[in-house]
Amino acid sequence: MSVEDWTERESAIYRALSEVAVPERERQIAVMVDLVSTAPGDGDVLEICCGEGLLTAAIQQALPGITVHAYDGSASMLEATRDRAPAPGHLVTREIDIADRSWRRFDQPLRAVVSSLAVHHLDGPEKRVLFADIHGALAPGGVFALADVIQPATRTGQAIAAGMWDQEAKRRSAEIGGAADGFAAFRDAGWNHFHAEEPDPVDKPSRLTEHVDWLREAGFVDLDLHWMLAGQMLLSGWKAG
Ligand SMILES: C[S@@+](CC[C@H](N)C(=O)[O-])C[C@H]1O[C@@H](n2cnc3c(N)ncnc32)[C@H](O)[C@@H]1O
């Protein structure tokens, strides 16, 4: 991982906040698992920037016997993923820098590639290259499922995203903790970057339409927007079979 960007400090903050900070996280994970399950074949699955391993664990539970490559730039995140994985014998973890292209080569074509809340650490041109590399690594009929924050097209869109994110974090905080403490931690950490005039240099979100353009340009077909809330979206695209 580029140490000047995301550090182990951010990893620890994220693990403490994520239950409150990630909108409808359970729904996002369920949709991703459904998409991966629908993709044909028994090839391996790649999760790019697996974080604490919730999605990798859910995929392993749904698809016993499938090998998941769970990559991330944070050693503590990879450790959490290994601890959580229900099938450690079918797990390959690797420390990567998402911007580096050397990890994007696989012995066999992949059944699916998934990523949640991480690709926005790449700028636009880097996202384009990543999408093309993912398309190249997938088997025919394979799926790419991407959940991430996007850059709203207007200031009005950004204000709407900021308000919705706070609202959703408050709801989750109340639901999970029965108190407002989780939301206070989310707010005090400044995690809702839609309130900021300028994004933190570590965050380089692109517009929804740019994602669609770059995915099509990479060769993906049958693009779908499955979910969107608070400036965050879940898209999928398929490699023609
Ligand atoms: C917001 S977290 C999301 C984690 C997980 N995918 C989730 O949805 O909960 C961002 C993840 O990207 C990883 N990350 C950030 N910058 C990275 C980089 N340059 N290379 C590799 N991983 C990076 C972090 O370690 C972290 O696990």
Ligand as a Chemical Component Dictionary entry (heavy atoms), coordinates in Angstrom:
data_LIG
# 
_chem_comp.id                   LIG 
_chem_comp.type                 NON-POLYMER 
_chem_comp.pdbx_formal_charge   0 
_chem_comp.three_letter_code    LIG 
# 
loop_
_chem_comp_atom.comp_id 
_chem_comp_atom.atom_id 
_chem_comp_atom.alt_atom_id 
_chem_comp_atom.type_symbol 
_chem_comp_atom.charge 
_chem_comp_atom.model_Cartn_x 
_chem_comp_atom.model_Cartn_y 
_chem_comp_atom.model_Cartn_z 
_chem_comp_atom.pdbx_ordinal 
LIG C1  C1  C 0  -12.840 1.728  3.379  1  
LIG S1  S1  S 1  -11.912 0.273  3.497  2  
LIG C2  C2  C 0  -12.993 -0.918 2.750  3  
LIG C3  C3  C 0  -12.701 -2.312 3.202  4  
LIG C4  C4  C 0  -13.700 -3.390 2.752  5  
LIG N1  N1  N 0  -13.599 -3.649 1.338  6  
LIG C5  C5  C 0  -15.105 -3.018 3.136  7  
LIG O1  O1  O 0  -15.949 -2.749 2.257  8  
LIG O2  O2  O -1 -15.382 -2.975 4.343  9  
LIG C6  C6  C 0  -10.639 0.508  2.293  10 
LIG C7  C7  C 0  -9.695  -0.653 2.187  11 
LIG O3  O3  O 0  -8.763  -0.381 1.142  12 
LIG C8  C8  C 0  -7.442  -0.686 1.596  13 
LIG N2  N2  N 0  -6.525  0.205  0.891  14 
LIG C9  C9  C 0  -6.466  1.558  0.939  15 
LIG N3  N3  N 0  -5.520  2.042  0.131  16 
LIG C10 C10 C 0  -4.949  0.956  -0.459 17 
LIG C11 C11 C 0  -3.916  0.768  -1.419 18 
LIG N4  N4  N 0  -3.265  1.816  -1.940 19 
LIG N5  N5  N 0  -3.620  -0.479 -1.806 20 
LIG C12 C12 C 0  -4.260  -1.551 -1.277 21 
LIG N6  N6  N 0  -5.251  -1.444 -0.362 22 
LIG C13 C13 C 0  -5.583  -0.214 0.033  23 
LIG C14 C14 C 0  -7.463  -0.461 3.094  24 
LIG O4  O4  O 0  -6.486  -1.188 3.769  25 
LIG C15 C15 C 0  -8.874  -0.896 3.440  26 
LIG O5  O5  O 0  -8.921  -2.266 3.766  27 
# 
loop_
_chem_comp_bond.comp_id 
_chem_comp_bond.atom_id_1 
_chem_comp_bond.atom_id_2 
_chem_comp_bond.value_order 
_chem_comp_bond.pdbx_ordinal 
LIG C1  S1  SING 1  
LIG S1  C2  SING 2  
LIG S1  C6  SING 3  
LIG C2  C3  SING 4  
LIG C3  C4  SING 5  
LIG C4  N1  SING 6  
LIG C4  C5  SING 7  
LIG C5  O1  DOUB 8  
LIG C5  O2  SING 9  
LIG C6  C7  SING 10 
LIG C7  O3  SING 11 
LIG C7  C15 SING 12 
LIG O3  C8  SING 13 
LIG C8  N2  SING 14 
LIG C8  C14 SING 15 
LIG N2  C9  SING 16 
LIG N2  C13 SING 17 
LIG C9  N3  DOUB 18 
LIG N3  C10 SING 19 
LIG C10 C11 SING 20 
LIG C10 C13 DOUB 21 
LIG C11 N4  SING 22 
LIG C11 N5  DOUB 23 
LIG N5  C12 SING 24 
LIG C12 N6  DOUB 25 
LIG N6  C13 SING 26 
LIG C14 O4  SING 27 
LIG C14 C15 SING 28 
LIG C15 O5  SING 29 
# 
